[in-house]
Amino acid sequence: MLCLPAFRRSLFSCLVWSGLVLAPLVVHAQETDPNRVYRCPDNSYTNMLSVVKSKNCKPVDNANVSVLSPVHPQKKPAAEPRGASSADHISQSTQSARDAEARRILEAELQSQQLKLQELLKAYNNGHPDYLGSEHNVGGGINQQKYLDRVATMRDQITLVEANIQALQRELQRYGP
């Protein structure tokens, strides 16, 4: 035991037995350094000095650390079923006017696509379109590859326009006769 005067020795013994001397040790174990952040070998970060000493953590310079709490999504009220609100309801005359306008636009587009198809089919000439000046070689003859590329492009355009016409016809069927 320490060489303390009798009064201090008895006070020290009393404090040890009462646990008051251990209190500073517990506080020391939980001591933190609010101005420093330490990185430990297991890639964790701390500012608790006891952990720093036990894990041999190194100080991080210029550490800007943000602590984020988990985000809890807020419950939204259940949405009203579509059409339940009176504001969403439109009159029959307004809807029929909109339908007539949509039908007119679709018919105009269908007509333009049909004209485009007629022009493409005429130029395609059943797979044998006329040769263009750029497809002739300087010394005479035909650059067959340029011609075949143009024919393939024309065939692709015809297929696309036919698909557009079919889609427009399907859309028009939704509006009835």
Stockholm file with secondary structure:
# STOCKHOLM 1.0

chainA/1-177         MLCLPAFRRSLFSCLVWSGLVLAPLVVHAQETDPNRVYRCPDNSYTNMLSVVKSKNCKPVDNANVSVLSPVHPQKKPAAEPRGASSADHISQSTQSARDAEARRILEAELQSQQLKLQELLKAYNNGHPDYLGSEHNVGGGINQQKYLDRVATMRDQITLVEANIQALQRELQRYGP
#=GR chainA/1-177 SS CCCCCHHHHHHHHHHHHHTTTHHHHHHHHTCBCTTCEEECTTSCEECBHHHHHHHTCEEETTCCCCCCCCCCCCCCCCCCCTTCSGGGCCCHHHHHHHHHHHHHHHHHHHHHHHHHHHHHHHHHGGGCCCCCGGGBCTTSSBCHHHHHHHHHHHHHHHHHHHHHHHHHHHHHHHTCC
#=GC SS_cons         CCCCCHHHHHHHHHHHHHTTTHHHHHHHHTCBCTTCEEECTTSCEECBHHHHHHHTCEEETTCCCCCCCCCCCCCCCCCCCTTCSGGGCCCHHHHHHHHHHHHHHHHHHHHHHHHHHHHHHHHHGGGCCCCCGGGBCTTSSBCHHHHHHHHHHHHHHHHHHHHHHHHHHHHHHHTCC
//
